Amino acid sequence: MVRPNLPEPAMKAVLSTRPGPPEALELVDLPDPEAGPGEVVVAVKAAALNFYDTLIIADRYQERPPRPFAPGGECAGVVAAVGPGVAGFAPGDRVAAYLRWGCAQEKVAVPADQLVKLPDALSFERAAALIIVYGTTFHALQDRARLRPGETLAVLGAAGGVGVAAIELGKLMGARVIACASSPDKLAFCRSLGADDSLDYTRQDLKAGLRALTGGAGVDVVYDAVGGPYSELALRGTAFGGRFLVVGFAAGEIPKIPLNLLLLSSRDVLGVNLGGWARRHRETFRAALAKLFDWAAEGRLSVPIDATFPLTETAAALQAIAGRRVRGKVVLVP
């Protein structure tokens, strides 16, 4: 008996095939991935997007993956298949992974040592939304700034994804948090998350405002995911021995900092590169994610999600992020 040639199982994927804006992305059918040695195939239930996705598809990010590639650096789902040599995972397990890119598709093959199991009480959407922003922030505050209870933390871009994470983790770590954002509505949102004080840096001088809120002393730590004209002002608003965390440049301009500002007040400027650190300290990062997942499942982290989009509307989701119209995270649900 001759069996008919059956079509290969196909999955949907959103691919960047050329540099461009979100509308240049293409929705395509691809063969289902197979689990190679040491790999697990995950059926993606949620994939979260970040501001850097708007840059990476336009070749404006510091990393340029070979094309075609799918945006989306974090996902959560269910194990569909396990490759040779994999222990500790089985079909049906609820898992999440940090991949840097490649998650905007219905299935993805993931090295098993990049997966973390999820608590049953944590939804796929919140798990995916947590990985990069809370992972970055936990690494920044704990490993880089070594934030201590009782210190003051100023968060720039506080209503965005990493800003929300900085507010919540800063409070969990015992800091006094000053949320800095660009509108009264955004600042009200930050206060609802637990920020102790707020500052609108489009209406008030940032340096003077930070000094006024700290009795002239300055803040101990600045968490800066904005860059542009606000970075130097925030640095000038730090205390003697203060620490300044370089997290990103959402304003689009990479600031140039006068080094005398570091010398005169013994300040530290600390870079935060989650991808580079996670690759070098994979097990430490997985343990940190497991802790964050537990905190979210227990309700200690809110992980606010602004909107969910189907895979077919990935471009619209990225346009909302680029237009700074979101509070919290944007998640794709394939």
BANU-877198 format. One line per field, with one value per residue (C-alpha): residue in one letter; x negated, y negated, z negated; residue number from 1. Coordinates in steps of 0.5 Angstrom, whole numbers, plus 500, padded with zeros to 3 digits. Layout:
<nodes>
r	c(A:...)
px	c(X:...)
py	c(Y:...)
pz	c(Z:...)
k	c(NUM:...)
</nodes>
This chain:
<nodes>
r	c(M:V:R:P:N:L:P:E:P:A:M:K:A:V:L:S:T:R:P:G:P:P:E:A:L:E:L:V:D:L:P:D:P:E:A:G:P:G:E:V:V:V:A:V:K:A:A:A:L:N:F:Y:D:T:L:I:I:A:D:R:Y:Q:E:R:P:P:R:P:F:A:P:G:G:E:C:A:G:V:V:A:A:V:G:P:G:V:A:G:F:A:P:G:D:R:V:A:A:Y:L:R:W:G:C:A:Q:E:K:V:A:V:P:A:D:Q:L:V:K:L:P:D:A:L:S:F:E:R:A:A:A:L:I:I:V:Y:G:T:T:F:H:A:L:Q:D:R:A:R:L:R:P:G:E:T:L:A:V:L:G:A:A:G:G:V:G:V:A:A:I:E:L:G:K:L:M:G:A:R:V:I:A:C:A:S:S:P:D:K:L:A:F:C:R:S:L:G:A:D:D:S:L:D:Y:T:R:Q:D:L:K:A:G:L:R:A:L:T:G:G:A:G:V:D:V:V:Y:D:A:V:G:G:P:Y:S:E:L:A:L:R:G:T:A:F:G:G:R:F:L:V:V:G:F:A:A:G:E:I:P:K:I:P:L:N:L:L:L:L:S:S:R:D:V:L:G:V:N:L:G:G:W:A:R:R:H:R:E:T:F:R:A:A:L:A:K:L:F:D:W:A:A:E:G:R:L:S:V:P:I:D:A:T:F:P:L:T:E:T:A:A:A:L:Q:A:I:A:G:R:R:V:R:G:K:V:V:L:V:P)
px	c(500:497:498:500:495:498:496:491:495:494:494:495:489:488:481:477:474:471:470:476:482:487:491:485:486:489:494:491:492:486:485:486:479:476:473:465:460:461:467:475:480:485:492:492:498:496:490:488:485:481:478:472:476:478:470:468:473:470:463:462:460:453:455:457:459:459:465:470:472:478:478:480:475:479:484:488:492:493:487:489:483:477:470:465:461:466:468:472:478:483:489:494:490:491:485:482:476:471:469:467:471:475:481:487:489:493:488:480:474:471:464:467:462:466:472:475:482:488:492:499:502:498:501:497:498:496:490:488:489:484:478:474:477:476:470:467:469:467:460:459:462:459:452:450:453:453:459:460:466:467:464:467:468:470:474:474:479:483:489:486:485:478:480:486:481:476:482:484:478:475:480:479:472:474:472:476:478:479:482:480:485:488:495:500:503:497:495:502:501:494:496:502:496:493:488:487:486:487:484:486:479:483:485:480:472:470:464:467:473:469:465:472:475:469:468:462:458:459:462:458:459:462:465:465:468:470:463:463:463:465:459:454:460:461:454:453:459:455:452:445:443:449:450:453:456:455:461:463:465:472:471:467:461:455:452:445:444:438:433:432:439:437:430:433:438:435:441:441:444:446:448:454:454:458:457:449:450:455:451:445:449:454:456:456:461:465:465:467:473:475:476:479:484:486:486:491:495:496:498:492:491:497:493:499:500:503:506:506:505:506:500:503:503:496:494:500:497:490:493:497:490:486:491:491:498:497:497:494:493:495:496:498:502:501)
py	c(500:493:488:481:475:472:464:463:460:453:448:440:435:428:427:421:422:415:409:405:402:407:407:410:417:423:428:435:442:446:454:456:456:462:463:465:467:464:460:459:457:452:451:443:441:434:429:423:417:411:404:407:412:405:404:411:412:405:407:401:406:408:415:417:424:427:427:429:429:428:423:424:426:429:435:439:446:453:458:462:466:468:469:475:474:469:471:467:465:469:467:463:460:452:448:442:439:433:434:426:427:433:433:430:437:443:448:447:451:449:452:456:452:445:448:447:450:446:446:448:442:437:436:437:430:427:432:430:422:423:426:420:414:417:422:415:411:417:417:410:408:415:416:410:404:409:405:405:404:397:394:389:392:387:390:387:389:392:394:398:405:405:399:403:409:404:401:407:411:404:405:412:411:405:399:392:392:385:386:382:381:377:375:375:381:385:383:385:392:392:390:395:400:398:392:388:381:379:374:372:370:367:361:361:361:368:366:361:366:372:367:364:371:373:367:365:371:374:382:388:391:389:394:391:395:388:385:378:372:375:379:373:370:376:378:371:372:378:378:378:386:387:392:391:397:396:401:398:392:391:384:386:382:385:380:378:377:372:377:371:373:380:377:371:375:382:385:391:392:400:403:408:413:419:423:423:424:430:434:434:435:440:444:437:434:440:440:433:434:439:435:429:434:436:429:428:434:432:425:421:419:416:417:412:414:408:412:418:419:425:427:424:417:417:411:407:410:407:401:400:401:396:391:391:393:398:399:406:411:413:421:425:431:435)
pz	c(500:502:497:499:498:492:491:485:479:479:474:474:473:474:477:478:485:487:482:481:477:474:480:484:480:483:481:484:483:481:480:472:469:467:460:461:456:450:452:451:455:452:454:453:449:448:450:448:452:449:452:454:459:463:464:465:471:474:473:468:462:460:462:469:470:476:480:481:473:469:464:457:452:446:446:442:444:444:446:452:453:450:454:452:446:442:435:431:436:439:444:440:435:435:436:438:442:443:450:452:459:462:458:463:465:463:462:460:459:452:449:443:438:440:438:431:428:426:420:422:419:424:430:437:439:432:432:439:437:431:434:437:433:426:428:430:424:419:422:422:415:412:415:418:414:407:405:398:393:391:398:403:410:415:421:428:433:427:431:436:435:432:428:425:423:420:416:413:412:409:404:403:401:396:400:400:408:411:418:424:430:435:433:427:429:430:423:420:423:420:413:413:414:408:409:403:407:414:419:426:430:435:430:425:425:424:420:415:414:412:407:405:403:399:395:400:399:406:407:406:412:419:424:431:436:440:442:446:442:436:434:432:428:424:423:420:416:412:406:404:406:410:415:422:426:433:436:442:447:448:450:456:454:451:446:445:437:435:431:426:423:421:418:414:410:410:415:418:425:426:433:433:438:437:443:442:434:435:440:436:429:432:426:421:426:426:419:419:424:419:414:418:420:413:411:416:415:408:410:407:415:419:426:429:436:440:446:449:457:461:465:472:468:466:470:467:460:462:464:457:454:459:458:450:449:444:437:435:440:447:448:454:454:460)
k	c(1:2:3:4:5:6:7:8:9:10:11:12:13:14:15:16:17:18:19:20:21:22:23:24:25:26:27:28:29:30:31:32:33:34:35:36:37:38:39:40:41:42:43:44:45:46:47:48:49:50:51:52:53:54:55:56:57:58:59:60:61:62:63:64:65:66:67:68:69:70:71:72:73:74:75:76:77:78:79:80:81:82:83:84:85:86:87:88:89:90:91:92:93:94:95:96:97:98:99:100:101:102:103:104:105:106:107:108:109:110:111:112:113:114:115:116:117:118:119:120:121:122:123:124:125:126:127:128:129:130:131:132:133:134:135:136:137:138:139:140:141:142:143:144:145:146:147:148:149:150:151:152:153:154:155:156:157:158:159:160:161:162:163:164:165:166:167:168:169:170:171:172:173:174:175:176:177:178:179:180:181:182:183:184:185:186:187:188:189:190:191:192:193:194:195:196:197:198:199:200:201:202:203:204:205:206:207:208:209:210:211:212:213:214:215:216:217:218:219:220:221:222:223:224:225:226:227:228:229:230:231:232:233:234:235:236:237:238:239:240:241:242:243:244:245:246:247:248:249:250:251:252:253:254:255:256:257:258:259:260:261:262:263:264:265:266:267:268:269:270:271:272:273:274:275:276:277:278:279:280:281:282:283:284:285:286:287:288:289:290:291:292:293:294:295:296:297:298:299:300:301:302:303:304:305:306:307:308:309:310:311:312:313:314:315:316:317:318:319:320:321:322:323:324:325:326:327:328:329:330:331:332:333:334)
</nodes>
